[in-house]
Amino acid sequence: MNTLFPWLSTYFESLIPGSFALGFNAGRETWTDLILPLR
């Protein structure tokens, strides 16, 4: 467990910003697709 934890924290530290950036980009594209036709 002691050797696994640093690997897990490193893995999640690299995984979470990546998935956050992906979700942010997808959400922003969906947002513009929804808002632009309303203008």
N, CA, C and O atoms as a DFTB+ gen file, in Angstrom:
156 C
 N C O
     1  1       0.830      -1.199       0.000
     2  2       0.000       0.000       0.000
     3  2       0.869       1.255       0.000
     4  3       0.545       2.249      -0.650
     5  1       1.968       1.197       0.731
     6  2       2.826       2.372       0.802
     7  2       3.484       2.673      -0.540
     8  3       3.694       3.836      -0.885
     9  1       3.810       1.627      -1.297
    10  2       4.421       1.862      -2.603
    11  2       3.362       2.154      -3.652
    12  3       3.651       2.776      -4.674
    13  1       2.146       1.712      -3.406
    14  2       1.077       1.919      -4.379
    15  2       0.531       3.337      -4.311
    16  3       0.125       3.902      -5.327
    17  1       0.523       3.907      -3.118
    18  2      -0.127       5.208      -2.948
    19  2       0.531       6.332      -3.758
    20  3      -0.189       7.092      -4.405
    21  1       1.862       6.474      -3.755
    22  2       2.464       7.543      -4.574
    23  2       2.147       7.365      -6.056
    24  3       1.933       8.345      -6.771
    25  1       2.117       6.109      -6.518
    26  2       1.785       5.869      -7.921
    27  2       0.348       6.285      -8.206
    28  3       0.061       6.895      -9.237
    29  1      -0.551       5.951      -7.286
    30  2      -1.957       6.312      -7.465
    31  2      -2.136       7.823      -7.456
    32  3      -2.862       8.366      -8.289
    33  1      -1.481       8.505      -6.522
    34  2      -1.642       9.958      -6.445
    35  2      -1.075      10.617      -7.702
    36  3      -1.647      11.579      -8.213
    37  1       0.051      10.097      -8.201
    38  2       0.609      10.647      -9.437
    39  2      -0.329      10.389     -10.600
    40  3      -0.534      11.250     -11.456
    41  1      -0.902       9.179     -10.618
    42  2      -1.818       8.817     -11.700
    43  2      -3.038       9.728     -11.706
    44  3      -3.444      10.230     -12.754
    45  1      -3.620       9.935     -10.523
    46  2      -4.824      10.757     -10.456
    47  2      -4.506      12.226     -10.674
    48  3      -5.328      12.964     -11.217
    49  1      -3.322      12.659     -10.257
    50  2      -2.943      14.054     -10.484
    51  2      -2.811      14.347     -11.971
    52  3      -3.089      15.461     -12.415
    53  1      -2.384      13.343     -12.747
    54  2      -2.289      13.557     -14.188
    55  2      -3.622      13.275     -14.867
    56  3      -3.911      13.838     -15.922
    57  1      -4.432      12.414     -14.275
    58  2      -5.691      12.027     -14.911
    59  2      -6.751      13.099     -14.746
    60  3      -7.450      13.439     -15.700
    61  1      -6.873      13.633     -13.533
    62  2      -7.977      14.544     -13.242
    63  2      -7.878      15.852     -14.044
    64  3      -8.889      16.268     -14.610
    65  1      -6.721      16.520     -14.124
    66  2      -6.678      17.724     -14.962
    67  2      -6.975      17.421     -16.427
    68  3      -7.577      18.242     -17.119
    69  1      -6.558      16.245     -16.907
    70  2      -6.824      15.887     -18.297
    71  2      -8.303      15.716     -18.563
    72  3      -8.827      16.240     -19.547
    73  1      -8.984      14.982     -17.686
    74  2     -10.416      14.773     -17.876
    75  2     -11.176      16.071     -17.635
    76  3     -12.214      16.310     -18.251
    77  1     -10.656      16.912     -16.734
    78  2     -11.298      18.205     -16.498
    79  2     -11.188      19.085     -17.738
    80  3     -12.147      19.760     -18.112
    81  1     -10.015      19.077     -18.375
    82  2      -9.832      19.881     -19.581
    83  2     -10.711      19.357     -20.706
    84  3     -11.291      20.140     -21.458
    85  1     -10.815      18.030     -20.828
    86  2     -11.675      17.454     -21.857
    87  2     -13.126      17.823     -21.615
    88  3     -13.826      18.240     -22.537
    89  1     -13.578      17.672     -20.382
    90  2     -14.957      18.001     -20.057
    91  2     -15.236      19.486     -20.241
    92  3     -16.326      19.875     -20.659
    93  1     -14.241      20.312     -19.925
    94  2     -14.422      21.755     -20.084
    95  2     -14.552      22.115     -21.557
    96  3     -15.404      22.923     -21.928
    97  1     -13.708      21.516     -22.404
    98  2     -13.778      21.799     -23.832
    99  2     -15.096      21.329     -24.420
   100  3     -15.712      22.045     -25.209
   101  1     -15.538      20.130     -24.043
   102  2     -16.804      19.603     -24.547
   103  2     -17.962      20.459     -24.059
   104  3     -18.886      20.747     -24.820
   105  1     -17.921      20.868     -22.794
   106  2     -18.986      21.698     -22.254
   107  2     -19.027      23.063     -22.923
   108  3     -20.101      23.615     -23.163
   109  1     -17.847      23.605     -23.224
   110  2     -17.808      24.917     -23.864
   111  2     -18.366      24.836     -25.285
   112  3     -19.071      25.742     -25.730
   113  1     -18.048      23.746     -25.999
   114  2     -18.572      23.585     -27.355
   115  2     -20.083      23.415     -27.330
   116  3     -20.794      23.990     -28.154
   117  1     -20.572      22.618     -26.378
   118  2     -22.022      22.440     -26.252
   119  2     -22.683      23.767     -25.900
   120  3     -23.753      24.093     -26.414
   121  1     -22.034      24.530     -25.018
   122  2     -22.585      25.821     -24.586
   123  2     -22.703      26.762     -25.780
   124  3     -23.730      27.421     -25.948
   125  1     -21.660      26.834     -26.614
   126  2     -21.726      27.726     -27.777
   127  2     -22.758      27.221     -28.773
   128  3     -23.441      28.024     -29.407
   129  1     -22.885      25.905     -28.925
   130  2     -23.901      25.366     -29.829
   131  2     -25.300      25.710     -29.347
   132  3     -26.206      25.914     -30.155
   133  1     -25.480      25.776     -28.028
   134  2     -26.807      26.088     -27.499
   135  2     -27.094      27.584     -27.540
   136  3     -28.224      27.994     -27.803
   137  1     -26.075      28.399     -27.283
   138  2     -26.302      29.834     -27.129
   139  2     -26.317      30.559     -28.480
   140  3     -27.132      31.456     -28.691
   141  1     -25.423      30.176     -29.386
   142  2     -25.313      30.911     -30.648
   143  2     -26.604      30.921     -31.461
   144  3     -26.942      31.973     -32.005
   145  1     -27.349      29.820     -31.580
   146  2     -28.619      29.894     -32.332
   147  2     -29.631      30.831     -31.691
   148  3     -30.522      31.336     -32.374
   149  1     -29.507      31.075     -30.380
   150  2     -30.478      31.931     -29.705
   151  2     -30.223      33.411     -29.976
   152  3     -31.114      34.239     -29.787
   153  1     -29.023      33.744     -30.413
   154  2     -28.703      35.151     -30.635
   155  2     -29.414      35.685     -31.874
   156  3     -29.260      36.857     -32.217
